[in-house]
Amino acid sequence: MSDNTSVHRLLDEAFAGVAMTPEVQDLKEEIRTNLVDRVTELAVGGASPVDAARRAVDELGDVRAIVQGQFPGSVPDGAARTHGDVDDDALLAADGHATRARHESAAALAARHRVRPRPGYVAVTVLMSIVLAGSLVGTVLAAAGVARAETGPWLPTLFTAAAAAALGWIVGASLAQETTNNYPMPAGRAALFALGWALVLLGALLAVAHLLGSAPPAWLALDGLALVAGVVLLAYLATTSTNRTKPWALEQSRRHAEAGSRFDEDPAAAARFGIYTVVLWTLTGAAIFVVGSTAGWTWVPVPALIGFAVFMLLLARMNFGPASTRPRE
C-alpha cells in the first residue's frame, strides 16, 4: 500500500488562501481523489512516494489556475502560483512527515495536528444545547397541559419546533467544522444531515405530544411521515458518505489494522507461552485437588480463580509486554 501523505499535504498547501466555498471543497476532493489514484499507479510502477507525488502534481498543472478558471474570485489577486513553486524541499518535508507519522503515537500525532474549535461555534453550540434541553422539557410539560385541557395544542408544537431547530443546527454546524481527525463536510451535505435529524426529532416529539393530547389519527400519521422522511434522508446520506479523514489519521488506522499478534511475529514466544500454560494449569489442577480433598470442595473455586487470573496476566505479559522483552531484529 503506497503512502499518499505527500499528495495530501501538497494539495492542502496548493489550496492555502483559496476561499473554501462548498463548490471549491467539492473540487478539491475530486482533485484529491485523482491525485491519489495517479500516485497509486505510479507507485505500482516502482516510483517512490516523493517521485510519484512530484510527477502527479506536475501532470496536474497549476491547481490554483484550475480553481480560478471554474470559480472566478476564489483565488486572491497575486496568490496564484504554478506547480513549479512546489520545490523538492517541500516534497522531502512531506515525505519526512509521512515517516514521522509511522513512528509517532496516535496521542502525539493528535496533539500535533490538533484543531481548536472556533470560539463563536462553541458559544452558539452551548446556547443551542440549552435551547434543546429546555424545549424537550417544555414539550413534555406542554403536552401534559394539553391532556389536562390547561393549554392550547399549539404550545407543544412550538416547543417541538424549537427543539428540532436546535438539534438541526448543532448537527449541521458540527459536521461543517474541521476537526483534528476530519476535514469539514461541505455545507450543503451538512445542512441535509441537519434536516434529517430535525425531522426525526420533530416527528418523534410531536407523536408523543399528540398521544398525550389524544390528537386525531391524522396528526399521528403526519408525525410518522416526518419521522420516516428523516430516517430515509439519514439512511441515504449514510450510504453515500465520503471519506473526510485526514492523512495522518488514515495512516494510524492502517498501522492499527496491520498490527499483528506477538505470537505471529515471534514463534519462540508462542512456544514458551504454550509451555507456561501447560505448567500453570497442571499446577492449578493439582491445587484444586488438594484444596478439595483437605479444606472441602466448597473452596475449589478459589485456586481455580487464582489460576485463571495468573493465566490472563501471563497472556498479557507475553503478548503485550514492553518492547524490551521482544526479540531484537
JOWOFEN-V419597 format. One record per residue. N is the residue number from 1. SS is DSSP state (H for helix, E for strand, L for the rest). Layout:
n-><N:N>
ss-><SS:SS>
This chain:
n-><1:2:3:4:5:6:7:8:9:10:11:12:13:14:15:16:17:18:19:20:21:22:23:24:25:26:27:28:29:30:31:32:33:34:35:36:37:38:39:40:41:42:43:44:45:46:47:48:49:50:51:52:53:54:55:56:57:58:59:60:61:62:63:64:65:66:67:68:69:70:71:72:73:74:75:76:77:78:79:80:81:82:83:84:85:86:87:88:89:90:91:92:93:94:95:96:97:98:99:100:101:102:103:104:105:106:107:108:109:110:111:112:113:114:115:116:117:118:119:120:121:122:123:124:125:126:127:128:129:130:131:132:133:134:135:136:137:138:139:140:141:142:143:144:145:146:147:148:149:150:151:152:153:154:155:156:157:158:159:160:161:162:163:164:165:166:167:168:169:170:171:172:173:174:175:176:177:178:179:180:181:182:183:184:185:186:187:188:189:190:191:192:193:194:195:196:197:198:199:200:201:202:203:204:205:206:207:208:209:210:211:212:213:214:215:216:217:218:219:220:221:222:223:224:225:226:227:228:229:230:231:232:233:234:235:236:237:238:239:240:241:242:243:244:245:246:247:248:249:250:251:252:253:254:255:256:257:258:259:260:261:262:263:264:265:266:267:268:269:270:271:272:273:274:275:276:277:278:279:280:281:282:283:284:285:286:287:288:289:290:291:292:293:294:295:296:297:298:299:300:301:302:303:304:305:306:307:308:309:310:311:312:313:314:315:316:317:318:319:320:321:322:323:324:325:326:327:328:329>
ss-><L:L:L:L:H:H:H:H:H:H:H:H:H:H:L:L:L:L:L:L:L:H:H:H:H:H:H:H:H:H:H:H:H:H:H:H:H:H:H:H:H:H:H:H:L:L:L:L:H:H:H:H:H:H:H:H:H:H:H:H:L:L:H:H:H:H:H:H:H:H:L:L:L:L:L:L:L:L:L:L:L:L:H:H:H:L:L:H:H:H:H:H:H:H:H:H:H:H:H:H:H:H:H:L:L:H:H:H:H:H:H:H:L:L:L:L:L:L:H:H:H:H:H:H:H:H:H:H:H:H:H:H:H:H:H:H:H:H:H:H:H:H:H:H:H:H:H:L:L:L:L:L:L:H:H:H:H:H:H:H:H:H:H:H:H:H:H:H:H:H:H:H:H:H:H:L:L:L:L:L:L:E:L:L:L:L:H:H:H:H:H:H:H:H:H:H:H:H:H:H:H:H:H:H:H:H:H:H:H:H:H:H:L:L:L:L:H:H:H:H:H:H:H:H:H:H:H:H:H:H:H:H:H:H:H:H:H:H:H:L:L:L:L:L:E:L:H:H:H:H:H:H:H:H:H:H:H:H:L:L:L:H:H:H:H:L:H:H:H:H:H:H:H:H:H:H:H:H:H:H:H:H:H:H:H:H:H:H:H:H:H:H:H:H:L:L:H:H:H:H:H:H:H:H:H:H:H:H:H:H:H:H:H:H:H:H:H:H:H:H:L:L:H:H:H:L:L:L:L>
